Amino acid sequence: KSLEMSSQGIPSVVSPTMENRLVSSITGNPVASKPKDWQKHLKPLLTDRDYYLERSAAVQESVRHLTYENYVDGWMEAWSAAWDTRRSVDRTKHFLVR
């Protein structure tokens, strides 16, 4: 979720899962494990508009290279190859005839 939110320019505070820590290392979104950490990191996002907008631009830019739009050609090639492979398989060999 953190990666998806960042791609839309939504800064967040994340729990300390392995995945969140990895994304946080790219986005700079803070990791919070204790209630006081959550409060410390959420308060400026909720009360300081300039800070929110600054973080919004920063997180979106930090993951721009990871968005689907950058990989459309690769996905099209992969799905086209899968489709071609599926169409070329002789399915009659896979049915038992008694």
Disulfide bonds with the S-S distance in Angstrom:
none
